[in-house]
């Protein structure tokens, strides 16, 4: 593969159906466990990094760096330790959790338009792509994270693709969850920061989050414990009556009509239907099983013209264990290298890690401004095509 890696398939020049992720929250029975998949057309974020307590950071805007006073750049010292998967040359966290049971997950959202720097706004400036690391290091609850977001000016930024070359306009939104069961979704629409509080337990990709919530309600009547056939889907599902009558287990037949394709709206609705029909977990193992079942159901296989699921994570926010499963890798000639079928989730127990002293096992995540002399070119993701990734 050419080194032009993170120009990525994250571009509006590449069909959006090829770029996907899913995030679903087991949030009942006293358990708070998040299941997430990462689907992509190039290898992305296979490295774990740790944020160590006491590490000092300054946001790296890259874009408009010459316009923003250095004194206005957000600076912070890590209060909490965290672990996350690092993308873009290992410089940005796109999925992670901290020692306090707070999680941040970044997903793709085509159509995103970021806010630009406003010199009239005197709040500290925070680069969009630094939000995950910032929140993981500073907050233990969703409410605290939202307070921090509102107290900063979030601005468009860029990520390093290779030496001297940076990519802007990579469209993302992110979800924040905590061990109290709270969730919030942050999107950037028409240059504005949109915050969805009490955001529920499912997120995928485009269209925007409010559209996805409304669309998913269409499937609310799909309940495995329905006593009679579903009249709504009886009229829409081919051979519904014959299939229902011949089904030995009505719990399965009652879910006929649940979308099974891999578009973001279908994955969103499928995740919501599954959550609606899971029994309340009565043990941590049951809750973890449900999380694995969600990741299995929402993972994208290798298909012509689609991005496969490369890896998935499960974050046990109560027990503070971060589980990682690598599924498939792209090789240099763009062929796939699947992990052995015996591969499963690898646990990273945050309770066992020393977040006060950097060690040899995990690399440290630390953010500092890029020297302006090191920026030779900034390319919009809109101008990069998949042909350049061959």
N, C-alpha and C positions, 0 to 999 in steps of 0.2 A: 504494500500500500504506500502511496506517496506520503510524504511526511505532512502533507496538507491535511491533517487529521481533524482538527477541531473546527475547521470551517464547517465541518460536521455536516451531517445531514440536518442540522438545526437551521434550516433556511427556508425562506418562502419560495425559493426557486425549486425546491424539492417538494413533491406532493406531500401534503401534511398527513395523509393517512399512513405514511411510512414511518412516522415519528410519534412515539407514544410512550405513556407511562400510566400506571394506575396506583392509587393509594387508598386503602380501606382500613377502617379503625374498628376493632373489636372493643366495644365500649358498653359492656353490661356484665352483670354478675359480679361487679367489683373488680373486673379486669380491664386493663387498658393496654391493648396490644395492636400495633400498627403493622400492616402488611403492604409492601410496596414492590413494584416491578419497574425495571428500566429497560426500555425497548429502543434499539438504535441500529443504525446502519454502519457505524464504525465503533471501534472499541472506546469505551468512555468510562472513566472513574472506577478502575479496578484496584485502586490503591487506597488503603486506609491511612488516615492521618489523625493525630491527636492534637487537641488544643490543651496546652498545659496551664495550670493555674499560675498567674503572675506574669505570663507572656504579654508584652506590650505590642499593640497594633495601631496602625494608622491606615485608614481606608485608601484604596488605590483606585482613583477615578479614571485615569488615563485620558478619557474624553474631557475636553474643556479644562484640563489641568492647569493651563496657563491663565484661565479666567477666575479660578477659585482660589481665594487666599489660603495659604497654608494653615493659617490660624483657624480657618473655618472647617477644615477637614476633621471628620470624626476620629477621635483617638480613644482607645480603651485598653484596660488591663484585664486579662481573663480572670473572672471571679470563680467560674466553674470549669471543671475539665469536661471535655467532650471528645467523642470519636465520630468520624464521618468518612464517607467516600469522597475522594478529592478528584476533581476533573480539571481540564484546561491546564495541562502540564503540572498537575498536582497543586494548583494555586487557589482553587475555589472549592468549597464544600457544597455538594449538591444533595446530600442526604446524611443525616446524622442525629445523634441524641446526646444529651449531657448527663452528668451525674445526678441531676435533680429530677430526672424523668420528663424532660422537655425534648420534643422532637421537631425538626424542620426538614421538610422534603421539597425539593425543587422539581417541577415538572414543566414540560414544554407547552406553550400556549401561542399558536400562530395568531397573528392579528394584534399582538401586543405593541403598544406605542408608549415608550417610557417618558417620564417627565424630564425636561431639560433643566439645567441649572438656572435658578432665578436669583440674580444678585440682590434683589429686594428682600428676599427671604433670608433672615439672619440666623436661622437654626443651623446646627452643625450638619455638614454634608456627609451623606453615606452613600457609597456606590451600591447599585442594585445587586451586583454579584458578590458583595461582601455581607449581605444581610444574614445569610444562614450562619456563618461563623460568628458574626456579631451577636446575634440573639442567643445562640447556644452557649456562648461564653459569659453572658450577662444576666440571663433570666431563668427562672424556674417555673413560671406559670404563663399561660397564654395572655392573661390580662397584663402582666408586666411587659411582655413582648410588644403588645399593641401600644402600650404607653410609650415605649422607646421608639417605635416606628413613628408615632405621631409627633414626637419631640425632635425628629430629625427631618432634614430635607433629603429625600431619596432621589437620586439622579441616575440617568443613563451612564453606563460605563462600558468597558471593553475588556476582553480576556486575551491573554497571550496565546497565539497559535504556534509560533516558533520565534527564534531570535529576531527581534525587530518588527515582527508582523503581529498585529492585533486585530481581533474580530469584534465588531459591535453589532447591535440589533439582534442578538440571539434571544428569541422571545420566550420568556418564562413566567410562570406564576408559582406561588409556594403556599404550602399549608403548614400550620403550626399546631401541634397537639401537646397535651400534657397529661400527667398521671391522675389528674382530677377529672379527666374526661372532657375537657374543653378543647375546642378546635376553632381555628380562624383561617380564612383563605385571603391572600393578598394578590390582587391583579393590577395590571397597569393598562388602562383603557383610555385611548385618546389623550395621552399625556397626563392622566390623573391617576393617583394611587387610590384604588378601591379596596376597602376593607370589609369583609364579610365576617361578622362575629357570630357565635353560635352556629358554626358552619356545617354541622352534621358530620357524617362519618365516611364520605366517599369523595374522591376527586380524581379526574382524569385529565383530559385536554380540551380542545376547542369543540364547540363554542364556549362562550364565557360561563362562569360558574352558575350565575343565576338562571341561564338558559338550561343548563344541565339539570339543575334541581327541578325545574318545572317539567322538563321532558320525562324525568324518571317517575313522576307521579302517575303517569299513564299506566305503569305496571304494578301499582300498589295492590290491585285486587288479586295478584298472583300469590296465593297462600297455599302451602302444601297441605294444611289441615282443613281446607275447604271441604264441606260435606257434599257438595253438588258440583256439576260442571260449571265452568266460568262462562256465563253468557256473553260477556264482552269479547272473549277470545274464541268462543265457539263460532262466531260469525266471521272471524278473520283468519283462523288457522286451518290450513288445508287438512281435510280428513279428520277434523277434530273429534267428531263423535265416534268414529271407528277406532281411533287410537285410544281414546278415553275408555271406551267400553272394553277393549282388549287388554288394558293395562292391569297387571296384577297388583301394583302398588299405586294407589290413587295419589299419594303424596308426590310422586314423580309426575303423574299425568296433570295434576293441578298446576304445575309450573309451565305447561305448554304455552308458548307465546313469549317466554323470556328470551331476549335477544341473544344470539350466539355468535355474532360476528365480532370483529376486533376494532371497529370504529370507536372513537372516544365516547359517543353517546351510548352505544351498546354496552361497552365495558362499564360505564357509569351505572346504567340501569341494572346490568347483571349483578354488579357488586351490591347495589341496594337491595335487589330481590333476595340475594343470598343472605345478607344480613337480616332481612325481615323474617327469614325462614329458619335461621340457625336457632337451636334451643339455647336458652341462657346457659353459658358455661358454668359448670359446678366445680371446676378445678382449673388450675393453671395449664395443665396438659391439654385439657379440652379446648381452652381458649387458644393455645398455640396451634393445636390441630386445625382449628377453624381458620387461623391466619394462613397456614400453609395451604389449606384448601382454596382460599381466596386467591392466593398467588398462582396456584395451579390453574384455576379457572380463568384468570385474567391474563395469563402469559400468552404471548404470541409465538406460535411455532414458526419455523422457517418456511416462508411462502414466497412465491414469485411476486416481486413488487412490494414487499412489506418488510418492516424491520423486526427481527426476532427479539425476544426477550433475552438480554445478555446476562442480567443478574437480578436477584431479588433480595430484599432484606425484610426481616421481622424485628420490630423494636418492642421489647417488653419494657414499658415505661415504669411499671411497678417494681419489677425485680432488677431493672437496669442492666439488661443483657441485650446486646446488639448482635443479631444473627445475620450472616451473609451467605448467600449461595450463588456461586458463579456457574452459569449454565452453558454459555457458548462464547467463543472468541473468534474474531476474524484473523486469518493468517495474512501474510504479506501479499499473496496473490488474490486476495478477497474471497478465498474459500473459507469454509467454516471449520473450526476446531471445537467439537463438542466436548464438554466435560464428561468423565466417565459416568455411566448411569448409576453408579453407586454413590456418586457425590451427593452430599446433603448440606445442610446449613452448618456453618462454623460459628460457634458462639464466641463473642467477645464480652466478657463479664467486666463491666465498668467498676464493679466493687473490688475487683482484684488488681486494678491498675493503679499505679502511683502517678497521679496527675501533677505532682509537685516537682518531680525531677525527670526531665527528658532522658529516655534510655535508647537502647539500640534496637528494640523490637519495632517501635512505631516512629515514623518521621513526624516532626513537629509542624503544625499548621501555624504560620505566623504571617501577618499581612503588613506590607510596607509599600509606600508609593513607588511607582516605577519612575526611574530617572528619565526625564523627557528626552535626553540624548539617546536613550535606548529604543525610542519609538520611531521606527523608520516609516511605517505605513499602517494605516487603520482601514480595514476593509469591512463594508457592510455585509452581513450574512445574506442579504438579498442578492448579492452579486456573485455568490459562490454556488456552483451547481454540482450535482453528483458526479458529472464527468470528470471534475477535477479531483475526485477522490479515488479514481480508478488507478 
